[in-house]
Amino acid sequence: MMQMFIDWLGTAQGWLFETVVQPLLFHLGWGDITEEAFEGTEWLLIGICELVILFSILRPLEALIPVHTFTDKRARWNDFIYTVLQRVGVLPVLVFFTLDPLMDALKAWLRLEDVQSVNLETMFPDMPPLISFALYLLVLDFVDYWYHRASHHFNWWWGLHSLHHSQQNMNLWSDDRNHILDDLLRDTVMGLVAIGIGVPPAQYVLLVSASRMVQSLQHANVRIHFGKIGERLLVSPRFHRMHHAIGIGHESRGKGTLGGCNFAVLFPVWDIVFGTANFSPEFARTGVRDQLPQTAPDGTVTPGRDYGNGFWRQQWLGLKRMIEFFGKEPT
């Protein structure tokens, strides 16, 4: 089944490249990057499929069983822009043309140094493709847990990552609401790990896509949970919403101390094992504490921190927060 899907994807990739991408490249005079563009077409195809599936399934669910009523009608649209840029637009191109050559150079250097990756399919030749896919997914998710937890531990990093948490109107597109630098850093880390454990390129595309689809569900404005047992097997919208809860999901031991709960990306087992799980049954209000207005003892009200409403302002303010928080506690 896995091989059949990979074969189908390859066929669709070839058709899209020959029909649309290659003619466009030659028309623009970019024929010297056809090989790289062919590889990038696979990510483009996967991204388009994801958008269609997410809109067809999660958007109706948000209308049918929402957690909250939107206070800012632009919120979903702004996050949708992030998703388009991330999955079929500018950001994949940026990542591809900056990281892919570096990854190729690294793999070539490792081969010259006779450094062998830990390839599960080589170690266990008779392992079914679905089993190897599941094991690779588990390993990458373990790394993702610690990466995510680290972004809540270091002040400068939280300055970037807090953009993701600043959405007070969570929706199915909110997963991709991230700072560009944060995305580049994560893609680099996960790419290096994938190379290190020998993930085949065709499987890596599907691993990333599977993870992104589940994360879109987690962020959706849907009143869904998986029950007492299911909540401990796969991260649900309710479980992840607690991670975005104001004053809970990104704080520990009181105001101003970074930490939080529910860092798992796919499998809550990591939160359970490392003591960061919070299975509270509430669908919490989301956002960052410093977004809220502060009232002084004398009654003076100080407006909350501005995280920006549009893409470019959010990116700029993220850089400013990173510099502000560097070496000191965020306030």
N, C-alpha and C positions, 0 to 999 in steps of 0.2 A: 504493500500500500504506500509506504513512504517513498520507495523508488518510483512508483507510478506517478506520484504527485510531483516528484523532482523532474521526471521526464516531461510531464505536462508543462511544468513551469519553464523548462528549457525550450520547448516548442513555441510557447507563447512569447518568450523573450526573443527568440530568433525572428518571429513574425513581426513583433513590434519594432525591433531594431531595423530590419530590412525595409519595412513599410513606412516608418515615420522618422526614426532617429537618424539613420544613415543618410537619407536624402537631405534632411535638414542640415546635417554636418557639412556635407559637400556644398550645399547652397551657401552656407556661411563661411566657407573656406577653412573649415576645421577638420579636414580629412586626416590630419596627422594624429588625431586622438581617437580614431575609430575603435581601436582595441579597448582603450579605457572606457569609452562610451558604451561598448557592448556589455561590459561588466556592470556599469551603472544602470543600464536598462533594466536589469533584474530587480534592483532596488526600486526603481520607478514603477515597475509593474506590480510589485508586492504592495507598494504604498497606495496605488490606485485601488487595488482590490480591498485593502483595509478600509479606506475611506467609504467605499460603497457598502461594505458589510456593516460598519459601525453606524452609518447614517440609517441604514435600513432596519437595524435591530434596536440599537440603543436609543435613538432619537424618539421613536414611538413609546418606548418604555419610560423615558423621562417625562413624557406628556401624560402617561397613564398612571404612574405611581411615583410622583416626585417627592423628594425629601423636603424641599423648600421652594418658596416662590421667589423668583428672581427680583432682586432689588435694583439691579443694573442690567438693562436689556442688552447693553453692548458687551457684557461679560462673555457670553457664549461666542459671539462673533469674533472677539479679539482672540480667544483661545483657539478658535477654528483657524485663524490665520497662522498661529504657531504650528498647528497640526499639518496644514498644507505645506508650509515651509519645511517642516521636519521630515515629512514622509514622501512628498513628491516634488519638492521645490528646491529652494536655494540651499538650505542647510545640508541636505544629503550630498549635493554637488561639492559644497565647501569641504565637508568631511572627507568625501571620496578623494578629491584631488590633493588634499593635504596629508591624510593618513595612509591612503592606499600605497603610494610610493614608499613611504617610510616602512610600512609593514612588509612590503616586498623586499626592501633592502635588508630589513632585520631577518627575514626568513632565509635570504641568500647568505647572510653572514653566519647564521646558525648552522647552515649546511656546510659552509667552509670550515667551521670550527668543529664539525662532526658532533653537534649538539642535537640529540634526538628529543623530539617532543613526546609527551606521554599520550599516545594515541590508543584509546580504548579499543577501537576496532582492530588495531594491529595486535594488541595484547590478547584479545579474545576474538579470533577470526570468525568464529561461528555465532557471534552475538547478533541477534536480529536487529535490523535498523531502528525499529521503534524503541528497543531497549537502550541502544547506544544514544539515541536522541534524548531519551528521558534522563540518562545519566549525565550527558553534557549539560542539559538544562538545569539539573540539580547543582552541578558544580558552578556554573555561571551564576545561578541565583544565590549561592552561598557567598560568592565574591561581591555580588550586587548588594547583598545585605550589609556587608561591612563598608562598602563604598558609601552607601546611603547613610549609614550611621556616622561615618566620618564627616559627612557634609553637615551634620548637626552638632559636631564636636568642636571643630575649629572655627573661630570667629569669622575670619576672612572668607572661609568657604560658605558659612551660613549667610554672609552678606550677599552671595550669589544665589544660593539655593532658596533663600527666603522669598524670592520672586515667585517660585512655584507655590509656596504656602500662602501667598498674599491673596489668592483668589477666594473671596467670600461668597461667590456664587459658583460653587464647584459644578462641573458639567462633563459630559463625555469627552470633550476636547482638552480638558485641563491637564491631562498627563503630559502634554508637550509644551506646556507653559514653563519654559526654563530659560536660563541665561545661556547665550551661545557658548561662553567659556566653560560653563558647567557641562554642557552637552559634549563639547570637544574633549574635555578631560575624561568624562565617563566613556565615550566611544574609544578613546585611546586605551584606557585601562582594560575594558572588556575585550577589545581587539587583541591586546597583548596576551591576555589570559587564554583566549580562544586559540591563538597560535601555540601557546605553551602546552596546551593539553591536546593539541592535534585535531581540533574540530574541522571537518571538511568544509570548504567554502560553501557548497550548496546547502549543507545542513545549517551553517551559521546564519544564512539569510532566513531560513525557516525558524530557527531558534529566536532570533531577534523579533521576527514578526509575531510569533506565538506570545512572546512576553509582552509586546506592545498591545496586542489585542486584549489580553487579560487586564493590563494596567488601565486601558481605556474604560473597561467595565468598572474597575475599582473607583475611578474618579467620577463616574456618571451620577447624575442627580436622580438616583433611583432608590427606593426604599426596599433594598434587597439584602438578605443575609443568607447564609448557607446552613443554619442550624448548628446545634452544639458540636456535632462531630465535623461537619463540613467546614465550619469556621476555622478548625485546626488543621485542615488539609490544604485549603487554598484561600488566599487573601480575598476577602469579600469587600463589596462597597462599604458596608458598615464598619468592618475592621479597619480598613484603610482611612475611612473618614475620621476615626478617632486619632489617627496620626496627624491629620490636618486640623484637629480641634484646637481652638484658641486656648492658650495657657496650659495645654496638656500634651499635645502631640509633639511639640518642639521645645518643651521646657522640662526641667527636672529640679526638684528641691526649691521651688519657688521662682518668683519673677527674676528674669535676667540671667538665669543659669541655663545654658544650653544642654540639651539631652533629648528626652521625649520617649516615645513608645511606638510599637508597630512599624518597625523599619523594613520588615520583610517585603520583598517585591512580588514574589509569587507564593512562596510556601511559608506559612506562619511558624513552622517548626523551628526556624532560626530564632525568632523572638521568644519562643517557649524555652529553648535550650539556654539562651543567653540572658534570660530574665527581663526582656523588654516588651513582653506581650501584655496587652490590655484588652480584655474581651468584654468590656462594658457594652450593654445592649442598646445604648442610646445612639441616636443619629445626631452627632454634635454639630454645633455651629462652627464654621471653618474660618480661618484667617490667622493673622499674626497679632499678638497682643498689642504691639506698639502702633497698630493701625487705629486702635480705639482712642477716642478723646480721653484725656486725663484731667480729672478735677482735683484741684489743690484744696487744702483745708479752708482757705479763705473763699472758696467758691469759684476761683478762676479756672476757666476751662482752656486747656491746651489742645489744639487739634492733633489728631493722630498722624503718624508718619505717612507721607505720600509715596506710594509704590508705582504711581503712574497708571494711565489708562490705555495708552497705545504702545505698540511694539517698541519703537525706538526710544521713547521716554523710559519704559520699563528697563530696557537694556542699559541705558545711561545711568539710571538711578541704582541699578544693580552694581555697576562699577564703583559708584560713589560709596555705596554701603560697604563693599569689599575693602576699600581703602580706609573708611571710617572705623570698621570693626577690627582691622588688623592690629593685633597686639593688645586689644582691650575688649572688655565685655560689651556686647551690643546693648544699647539703651532704647 
